[in-house]
Amino acid sequence: MMKPLLLTTIAAVVLGASTVEVFGEEKRQKQIASSNKELTGSTNGGTVFVTLVSHFDRPWTMSSKDLAALQTLTKNHPKVRWTHLFNPVSYTTPTPLLENIETFLKESQKKHFAEIGVHLHMYQTFVEGAGVEFRIKPSVSAKQAKGSFDRSGYSVPMSAYTGEEILLMLDFTLAQFKSRGFGVPKTFCAGFYTTSLELQNKIALKGFTSSAAAFPPGKEVGSQYAPSWHELAGWDTSVTIRSVPYRISKSTILPTGTQPFIQTVDGNPLVEIPQNCKIDWMVTAEDMKMIINHHVRFAKKGRSTAVCLAIHEGSADRYFTKFNDVLEYVDDLSATRNAQVKVRYATVSQVRAKFIEHWK
């Protein structure tokens, strides 16, 4: 018999470039006002779990101000349960603040109950450090996939590598985590959210239990990636800002998949946590609040869902105000005692555990 699933809204935070407004301002404000109004009043709903995810894309670009921004977000919102997706390229490319970054991550883990997962981009030093031949094509940041390349490897999808090469890179990553005292990571996301069945099977084989990759390609809210990303990333319009966590099928990475599911080392399915709040540079604070509101309304029906906010390490200072604002909004929702829909922070792995419990 199905247990009533606590509603899950993950909030993950990713930092990047400038924001592009998709809605006309008048239309946007009407949607926001309507969205806020619908949140008032009690119904028999579930719980919204919010997780804050950091993506370490270019660790060597992180400044002391960026590090201070992440620390201040933690101080300002002590109930936040971070999921830091750390990048082991920090150990193959000189990273000035490496010691400070490691200290911050370990303190987050020990004092603030954070989870430390993995984020990988196909940089030359990392790829070759793992014993794999470096590639420069294709690129997800081009007008078209055909003929595209990136000499740095940054925008080359991990899914462009073979299964055996992926295993070598995952082994190298796990060895780095172990030697640095980070423990065994359980959550994974490749650069630019690109993935494939091959990659999902390999991360499950290596002990990962959650994927944070499903990304909405549509224009409903926020900006989009380059045209070649839409050819190469693996996602389609079945992933939206309203998508909820799902078990990953053996036949497709998309939420439309059915049994049998990819199994992990704990005997349960690999779970996808959709990045339905996109990434920081694509959305405004009001966009993120609107998406959270969609999921709170969904929770009022007594069902579960998840929202993921995401922040890059190298622009945490730039987008601090935006995310501090959104987290204040989440704090206010969580402090509402009489609401039937509860709002709680959680890590990605904790969210997966709630959904696994429900599916059983």
C-alpha positions as CSV (number, residue, x, y, z in Angstrom):
1,M,0.0,0.0,0.0
2,M,1.4,3.4,-0.9
3,K,2.3,5.6,2.0
4,P,1.2,9.3,1.8
5,L,4.3,10.9,0.3
6,L,5.6,14.0,1.9
7,L,5.8,16.7,-0.7
8,T,9.4,17.4,-1.6
9,T,10.6,20.7,-3.0
10,I,14.3,20.8,-3.4
11,A,15.9,24.2,-3.7
12,A,19.4,24.1,-5.3
13,V,21.4,27.2,-6.1
14,V,23.7,27.5,-9.2
15,L,25.5,30.8,-10.1
16,G,26.4,31.9,-13.6
17,A,25.9,34.8,-16.0
18,S,23.2,37.5,-16.7
19,T,19.5,37.0,-16.5
20,V,17.1,37.3,-19.5
21,E,13.5,38.1,-18.8
22,V,11.2,35.9,-20.7
23,F,7.9,37.4,-19.6
24,G,6.9,41.0,-20.1
25,E,7.2,42.8,-16.8
26,E,3.4,43.3,-16.5
27,K,2.7,39.6,-17.2
28,R,5.4,38.5,-14.8
29,Q,4.0,40.6,-11.9
30,K,0.5,39.4,-12.5
31,Q,1.7,35.8,-12.4
32,I,3.7,36.4,-9.2
33,A,0.7,38.1,-7.5
34,S,-1.6,35.3,-8.5
35,S,0.9,32.7,-7.4
36,N,1.4,34.3,-4.0
37,K,-2.3,34.6,-3.4
38,E,-3.0,31.0,-4.1
39,L,-0.5,30.0,-1.3
40,T,-2.7,31.5,1.4
41,G,-5.1,29.3,3.3
42,S,-4.9,25.8,4.7
43,T,-5.4,22.5,2.8
44,N,-4.6,18.9,3.5
45,G,-1.2,18.9,1.9
46,G,2.3,17.5,2.2
47,T,5.8,18.7,3.0
48,V,8.1,20.7,0.7
49,F,11.7,19.8,1.2
50,V,14.2,22.4,0.0
51,T,17.8,21.7,-0.9
52,L,20.4,24.2,-1.8
53,V,22.9,22.9,-4.4
54,S,26.3,24.4,-5.2
55,H,28.1,23.6,-8.4
56,F,31.9,23.8,-8.5
57,D,32.6,24.6,-12.2
58,R,35.9,26.5,-12.1
59,P,37.2,26.2,-8.5
60,W,40.3,28.2,-9.4
61,T,38.1,31.3,-10.1
62,M,36.6,31.3,-6.7
63,S,37.4,34.5,-4.8
64,S,37.4,35.1,-1.1
65,K,34.2,37.1,-1.6
66,D,32.6,34.1,-3.2
67,L,33.6,31.9,-0.3
68,A,32.3,34.5,2.2
69,A,29.0,34.7,0.3
70,L,28.5,30.9,0.7
71,Q,29.4,31.2,4.4
72,T,27.0,34.1,4.9
73,L,24.2,32.2,3.2
74,T,24.8,29.4,5.6
75,K,24.9,31.8,8.6
76,N,21.8,33.7,7.5
77,H,19.8,30.5,6.9
78,P,21.0,27.9,9.5
79,K,18.3,25.4,8.6
80,V,19.6,25.0,5.1
81,R,21.0,21.6,4.3
82,W,23.5,22.2,1.5
83,T,24.4,19.7,-1.2
84,H,27.8,20.8,-2.4
85,L,28.7,19.3,-5.8
86,F,32.5,19.5,-5.6
87,N,34.8,19.2,-8.6
88,P,38.1,17.2,-8.3
89,V,39.6,19.3,-11.1
90,S,40.7,21.3,-8.1
91,Y,43.5,18.7,-7.7
92,T,44.7,18.7,-11.3
93,T,44.6,22.5,-11.9
94,P,46.2,25.0,-9.5
95,T,43.4,26.3,-7.3
96,P,44.5,29.3,-5.1
97,L,41.8,28.9,-2.4
98,L,41.8,25.1,-2.3
99,E,42.7,24.8,1.4
100,N,40.0,27.3,2.3
101,I,37.4,25.6,0.0
102,E,38.2,22.2,1.6
103,T,37.8,23.7,5.1
104,F,34.5,25.2,4.2
105,L,33.2,22.0,2.7
106,K,34.2,19.9,5.7
107,E,32.8,22.4,8.1
108,S,29.5,22.4,6.1
109,Q,29.5,18.6,6.3
110,K,30.2,18.4,10.0
111,K,28.5,21.4,11.5
112,H,25.7,22.1,9.1
113,F,24.8,18.5,8.0
114,A,25.7,19.2,4.3
115,E,26.1,16.5,1.7
116,I,29.2,16.6,-0.6
117,G,28.5,15.2,-4.1
118,V,30.3,15.4,-7.4
119,H,30.3,17.8,-10.4
120,L,32.5,17.0,-13.4
121,H,33.5,19.0,-16.4
122,M,35.8,17.5,-19.0
123,Y,38.8,19.7,-18.5
124,Q,42.1,18.4,-20.0
125,T,44.0,18.2,-16.7
126,F,41.1,16.2,-15.1
127,V,40.5,13.8,-18.1
128,E,44.2,13.1,-18.5
129,G,44.7,12.8,-14.8
130,A,42.2,10.0,-14.9
131,G,44.2,8.2,-17.6
132,V,41.7,9.1,-20.4
133,E,42.5,10.6,-23.8
134,F,41.3,14.2,-23.9
135,R,38.7,15.3,-26.4
136,I,37.6,18.8,-27.6
137,K,34.4,18.0,-29.3
138,P,31.4,18.3,-29.5
139,S,30.5,21.4,-27.5
140,V,27.1,22.2,-25.8
141,S,27.8,25.9,-26.2
142,A,27.6,26.3,-29.9
143,K,25.0,27.2,-32.6
144,Q,24.9,23.6,-33.7
145,A,26.5,20.3,-32.5
146,K,28.0,19.5,-35.9
147,G,31.5,20.8,-36.1
148,S,31.5,22.2,-32.6
149,F,34.4,22.1,-30.3
150,D,35.9,23.5,-27.1
151,R,39.7,23.4,-26.6
152,S,39.3,23.7,-22.9
153,G,37.0,20.7,-22.6
154,Y,34.6,22.6,-20.3
155,S,31.6,22.4,-22.6
156,V,32.3,18.9,-23.9
157,P,29.6,16.6,-22.5
158,M,30.8,13.7,-20.3
159,S,28.4,11.5,-22.3
160,A,30.7,12.0,-25.3
161,Y,33.2,9.6,-23.7
162,T,32.9,5.8,-23.7
163,G,31.6,3.7,-20.8
164,E,35.1,2.5,-19.9
165,E,36.4,6.1,-20.0
166,I,33.6,7.2,-17.8
167,L,34.5,4.5,-15.3
168,L,38.1,5.6,-15.2
169,M,37.1,9.2,-14.5
170,L,34.7,8.1,-11.8
171,D,37.3,5.9,-10.1
172,F,39.8,8.8,-10.2
173,T,37.1,11.1,-8.6
174,L,36.3,8.6,-5.9
175,A,40.0,8.2,-5.1
176,Q,40.4,11.9,-4.7
177,F,37.4,12.2,-2.4
178,K,38.7,9.4,-0.2
179,S,42.2,10.8,0.0
180,R,40.8,14.2,1.0
181,G,38.5,12.9,3.7
182,F,35.2,13.8,1.9
183,G,33.7,10.3,2.3
184,V,31.8,8.4,-0.4
185,P,29.7,10.8,-2.6
186,K,26.1,9.8,-3.4
187,T,24.9,12.6,-5.7
188,F,26.2,13.2,-9.2
189,C,25.9,15.9,-11.9
190,A,27.9,16.2,-15.0
191,G,28.8,19.6,-16.5
192,F,25.9,21.4,-18.2
193,Y,23.5,18.7,-16.8
194,T,24.3,16.4,-19.8
195,T,23.8,12.7,-19.3
196,S,22.9,9.4,-21.1
197,L,21.8,5.9,-20.1
198,E,25.5,4.9,-20.3
199,L,26.5,7.6,-17.9
200,Q,23.6,6.9,-15.5
201,N,24.3,3.2,-15.4
202,K,28.0,3.9,-14.7
203,I,27.3,6.3,-11.8
204,A,25.0,3.7,-10.3
205,L,27.7,1.1,-10.6
206,K,30.1,3.3,-8.8
207,G,27.9,3.9,-5.8
208,F,26.0,7.0,-6.6
209,T,22.3,6.9,-5.7
210,S,21.0,10.3,-6.9
211,S,21.4,12.2,-10.2
212,A,20.9,16.0,-10.2
213,A,20.7,16.4,-14.0
214,A,17.2,16.6,-15.5
215,F,17.0,20.1,-16.8
216,P,14.0,22.0,-18.4
217,P,14.8,22.9,-22.0
218,G,11.7,25.0,-22.5
219,K,11.1,28.8,-22.5
220,E,8.3,28.9,-19.9
221,V,10.6,30.5,-17.4
222,G,14.0,32.0,-17.7
223,S,16.8,31.8,-20.3
224,Q,18.1,28.8,-22.2
225,Y,21.3,27.1,-23.1
226,A,22.9,27.3,-26.6
227,P,21.3,25.4,-29.5
228,S,23.9,22.6,-29.5
229,W,23.0,21.8,-25.8
230,H,19.5,20.9,-26.9
231,E,21.0,18.4,-29.4
232,L,23.4,16.9,-27.0
233,A,22.1,17.1,-23.4
234,G,19.6,14.3,-23.6
235,W,16.6,16.2,-22.2
236,D,13.3,17.1,-23.9
237,T,10.1,18.9,-23.0
238,S,9.0,16.1,-20.7
239,V,11.2,17.9,-18.1
240,T,9.7,21.1,-16.9
241,I,9.6,23.5,-14.0
242,R,6.9,21.3,-12.5
243,S,8.8,18.0,-12.8
244,V,9.1,15.8,-9.7
245,P,11.8,13.3,-8.6
246,Y,11.5,10.0,-10.4
247,R,13.2,6.6,-10.7
248,I,15.4,6.3,-13.7
249,S,14.4,3.6,-16.2
250,K,16.8,1.2,-17.9
251,S,15.3,2.3,-21.2
252,T,15.4,6.1,-21.0
253,I,16.8,9.0,-18.8
254,L,13.5,10.9,-19.2
255,P,10.7,11.0,-16.6
256,T,8.5,9.1,-19.1
257,G,10.4,5.9,-18.3
258,T,8.9,2.9,-16.7
259,Q,10.2,-0.3,-15.0
260,P,12.7,-1.9,-14.8
261,F,14.7,0.8,-13.1
262,I,18.5,1.3,-12.8
263,Q,19.4,-0.2,-9.4
264,T,22.1,1.2,-7.1
265,V,24.3,-0.4,-4.5
266,D,21.7,0.0,-1.7
267,G,19.3,-2.2,-3.7
268,N,17.0,0.7,-4.6
269,P,16.6,2.6,-7.9
270,L,18.8,5.5,-9.0
271,V,16.6,8.6,-8.5
272,E,16.7,11.7,-10.7
273,I,16.1,15.1,-9.0
274,P,15.0,17.5,-11.7
275,Q,16.7,20.9,-11.8
276,N,13.3,22.5,-12.3
277,C,14.4,26.0,-11.0
278,K,17.1,26.1,-13.7
279,I,20.3,27.9,-12.7
280,D,21.0,31.3,-11.2
281,W,21.8,33.3,-14.3
282,M,18.8,32.1,-16.1
283,V,16.2,33.1,-13.5
284,T,15.3,36.0,-11.2
285,A,14.5,35.7,-7.6
286,E,10.8,36.2,-8.4
287,D,11.0,33.4,-11.0
288,M,12.4,31.0,-8.4
289,K,9.7,32.0,-5.9
290,M,7.0,31.4,-8.6
291,I,8.4,27.9,-9.2
292,I,8.4,27.2,-5.5
293,N,4.8,28.3,-5.4
294,H,3.8,25.9,-8.2
295,H,5.2,23.1,-6.1
296,V,3.6,24.3,-2.9
297,R,0.2,24.2,-4.7
298,F,1.0,20.7,-5.8
299,A,1.7,19.8,-2.2
300,K,-1.7,21.0,-1.2
301,K,-3.1,18.0,-3.0
302,G,-1.2,15.8,-0.6
303,R,1.4,14.7,-3.2
304,S,5.1,15.0,-3.4
305,T,7.4,17.1,-5.5
306,A,10.8,18.8,-5.5
307,V,12.3,22.1,-6.6
308,C,16.0,22.5,-7.1
309,L,17.8,25.9,-6.7
310,A,21.5,25.9,-7.8
311,I,24.6,28.2,-7.3
312,H,28.1,28.2,-8.9
313,E,31.0,28.7,-6.6
314,G,32.7,31.4,-8.8
315,S,29.8,33.8,-8.8
316,A,28.3,33.4,-5.3
317,D,29.2,36.9,-4.4
318,R,27.6,38.3,-7.6
319,Y,24.3,36.5,-6.9
320,F,24.3,36.6,-3.2
321,T,21.4,39.0,-2.8
322,K,19.2,37.1,-5.2
323,F,19.6,33.8,-3.4
324,N,19.5,35.3,0.1
325,D,16.1,36.8,-0.9
326,V,14.8,33.4,-2.1
327,L,16.0,31.6,1.0
328,E,14.3,34.3,3.2
329,Y,11.1,33.4,1.3
330,V,11.7,29.7,2.0
331,D,12.4,30.5,5.6
332,D,9.1,32.4,5.9
333,L,7.2,29.5,4.4
334,S,8.8,27.0,6.7
335,A,7.9,29.2,9.7
336,T,4.2,29.2,9.0
337,R,2.9,27.1,11.8
338,N,-0.7,26.7,10.7
339,A,-0.2,25.9,7.1
340,Q,-1.1,22.3,6.0
341,V,1.8,22.3,3.6
342,K,5.1,22.2,5.5
343,V,8.3,23.5,4.1
344,R,11.6,21.9,5.2
345,Y,15.2,21.9,4.1
346,A,17.0,18.7,3.1
347,T,19.9,17.4,1.1
348,V,19.5,15.7,-2.2
349,S,20.1,12.3,-0.6
350,Q,17.6,13.0,2.1
351,V,15.0,13.8,-0.6
352,R,15.8,10.6,-2.4
353,A,15.3,8.6,0.8
354,K,11.8,10.2,1.3
355,F,10.7,9.2,-2.2
356,I,12.2,5.7,-1.9
357,E,10.1,5.3,1.3
358,H,7.0,6.3,-0.6
359,W,7.5,4.1,-3.6
360,K,7.9,1.1,-1.4
